[in-house]
Amino acid sequence: MPEEAAAAAATTAAPSLSSRLQKHLKEAPFFCKIIELVLCVVATGLVAGPFQQNQMRPTDIHHIAIFHVAVCGYILINAILIMSHLMGERLPKKTSLMFTTMGAILCCTAGLILIRDWDNFSTNLIHAYLEEYSDQTVAAGCFAILAALVFAVDTYFTNKYD
């Protein structure tokens, strides 16, 4: 009898692998937000120099605005969401899905615009000496697209586990 009681207590005390995995997957949106924040900060840091250089500005000033609204806006949004999560506040599921879906769309758009501008800029022979800035722009576009992919993963985990 004591052995049966000990076995039953051990079974209830040690959670199964699937329940532990389920517990960690419920925290996946929080970790995705941290990764999104880091990727957006890196993209913004890479593009700061090229956008400040007068010869490197895209022909359409709206491209700069789209990047800054999308990427820099989501730096602020994710920082607030991370801080509120650490303070114990829960964001409603629909609101979280709207934020992550729009983040994926906007970051992907910003990244594609930067890559398109880089492609147009790299064929311009007058500005060929600014290759360093050109490389930073394409790297920022790639980081913005990576952030969009993480936003999409965040949307999936939020929808499935929240």
C-alpha positions as CSV (number, residue, x, y, z in Angstrom):
1,M,0.0,0.0,0.0
2,P,2.6,2.6,0.8
3,E,4.3,1.8,-2.5
4,E,1.1,2.5,-4.4
5,A,0.6,5.8,-2.6
6,A,4.2,6.8,-3.4
7,A,3.7,5.9,-7.1
8,A,0.5,7.8,-7.3
9,A,2.1,10.9,-5.6
10,A,5.1,10.7,-8.0
11,T,2.7,10.5,-11.0
12,T,0.8,13.6,-9.9
13,A,4.0,15.5,-8.8
14,A,5.9,15.1,-12.1
15,P,4.1,16.7,-15.0
16,S,4.2,14.9,-18.3
17,L,6.3,16.1,-21.2
18,S,3.3,17.2,-23.2
19,S,2.0,19.4,-20.3
20,R,5.4,21.0,-19.8
21,L,5.7,21.6,-23.5
22,Q,2.2,23.1,-23.5
23,K,3.2,25.4,-20.7
24,H,6.3,26.6,-22.5
25,L,4.4,27.1,-25.8
26,K,1.9,29.4,-24.0
27,E,4.9,31.7,-23.3
28,A,6.1,31.6,-27.0
29,P,4.3,34.9,-27.9
30,F,6.3,36.7,-25.2
31,F,9.6,35.4,-26.4
32,C,8.6,36.2,-30.0
33,K,8.0,39.8,-28.9
34,I,11.5,40.0,-27.5
35,I,12.9,38.7,-30.8
36,E,10.7,41.1,-32.8
37,L,12.0,44.0,-30.7
38,V,15.6,43.0,-31.2
39,L,15.2,42.6,-35.0
40,C,13.4,45.9,-35.3
41,V,16.1,47.7,-33.3
42,V,18.8,46.2,-35.5
43,A,17.0,47.2,-38.7
44,T,16.5,50.7,-37.4
45,G,20.2,51.0,-36.4
46,L,21.3,49.7,-39.8
47,V,19.2,52.2,-41.8
48,A,19.9,55.3,-39.7
49,G,23.2,56.1,-41.5
50,P,22.0,55.6,-45.0
51,F,18.8,57.7,-44.4
52,Q,20.8,60.5,-42.9
53,Q,23.2,60.6,-45.9
54,N,21.8,63.1,-48.4
55,Q,23.1,61.1,-51.4
56,M,21.4,57.9,-50.2
57,R,17.9,59.1,-49.8
58,P,15.3,57.2,-51.9
59,T,13.6,59.2,-54.6
60,D,10.3,58.8,-52.8
61,I,10.4,60.3,-49.3
62,H,7.3,58.2,-48.4
63,H,9.6,55.1,-48.3
64,I,11.5,56.5,-45.4
65,A,8.2,57.3,-43.6
66,I,6.8,53.8,-44.2
67,F,9.9,52.2,-42.7
68,H,9.9,54.5,-39.7
69,V,6.2,54.1,-39.0
70,A,6.3,50.3,-39.4
71,V,9.6,49.3,-37.8
72,C,10.0,52.1,-35.2
73,G,6.4,52.1,-34.3
74,Y,6.6,48.4,-33.5
75,I,9.7,49.0,-31.4
76,L,7.5,51.2,-29.1
77,I,4.6,48.8,-29.2
78,N,6.6,45.7,-28.4
79,A,8.5,47.5,-25.7
80,I,5.2,48.4,-24.0
81,L,3.8,44.9,-24.5
82,I,6.9,43.3,-23.0
83,M,6.8,45.6,-20.0
84,S,3.1,45.0,-19.4
85,H,3.7,41.3,-19.6
86,L,6.5,41.5,-17.0
87,M,4.1,43.5,-14.7
88,G,1.5,40.8,-15.0
89,E,-1.0,42.4,-17.4
90,R,-2.7,40.2,-20.0
91,L,-3.5,41.6,-23.4
92,P,-6.8,40.4,-24.9
93,K,-6.4,37.7,-27.6
94,K,-8.1,39.7,-30.4
95,T,-6.0,42.8,-29.7
96,S,-2.8,40.8,-29.6
97,L,-3.8,39.2,-32.9
98,M,-4.4,42.6,-34.5
99,F,-1.0,43.9,-33.3
100,T,0.9,40.9,-34.5
101,T,-0.9,40.6,-37.9
102,M,-0.4,44.3,-38.6
103,G,3.3,44.0,-37.5
104,A,3.9,41.2,-39.9
105,I,2.3,43.2,-42.8
106,L,4.0,46.5,-42.0
107,C,7.5,45.0,-41.4
108,C,7.3,42.9,-44.5
109,T,6.2,46.0,-46.5
110,A,9.0,48.1,-45.0
111,G,11.6,45.4,-45.8
112,L,10.5,44.9,-49.3
113,I,10.5,48.6,-50.0
114,L,14.1,48.9,-48.7
115,I,15.2,46.0,-50.8
116,R,13.5,47.5,-53.9
117,D,15.2,50.9,-53.2
118,W,18.5,49.1,-52.8
119,D,18.1,47.3,-56.1
120,N,17.2,50.6,-57.9
121,F,20.1,52.4,-56.1
122,S,22.7,49.7,-56.9
123,T,22.1,50.1,-60.6
124,N,22.7,53.9,-60.4
125,L,26.4,54.4,-61.5
126,I,26.6,58.0,-60.0
127,H,26.1,56.7,-56.5
128,A,28.3,53.5,-56.8
129,Y,30.8,54.8,-54.2
130,L,28.2,54.5,-51.4
131,E,28.3,50.8,-51.4
132,E,28.6,50.6,-47.6
133,Y,25.4,52.5,-47.2
134,S,23.8,50.4,-49.9
135,D,24.7,47.2,-48.0
136,Q,23.3,48.6,-44.8
137,T,20.0,49.4,-46.5
138,V,19.6,45.8,-47.8
139,A,20.6,44.4,-44.5
140,A,18.0,46.5,-42.7
141,G,15.4,45.3,-45.3
142,C,16.4,41.7,-44.5
143,F,16.1,42.2,-40.8
144,A,12.7,43.8,-41.3
145,I,11.5,40.8,-43.3
146,L,12.9,38.5,-40.6
147,A,10.9,40.5,-38.0
148,A,7.8,40.1,-40.2
149,L,8.4,36.3,-40.2
150,V,8.7,36.3,-36.4
151,F,5.5,38.4,-36.2
152,A,3.8,35.7,-38.3
153,V,5.0,33.0,-35.9
154,D,3.8,35.1,-33.0
155,T,0.4,35.4,-34.7
156,Y,0.3,31.6,-35.0
157,F,1.2,31.0,-31.3
158,T,-1.1,33.7,-30.1
159,N,-4.0,32.2,-32.0
160,K,-3.3,28.7,-31.0
161,Y,-2.2,29.0,-27.3
162,D,-3.8,32.2,-25.9
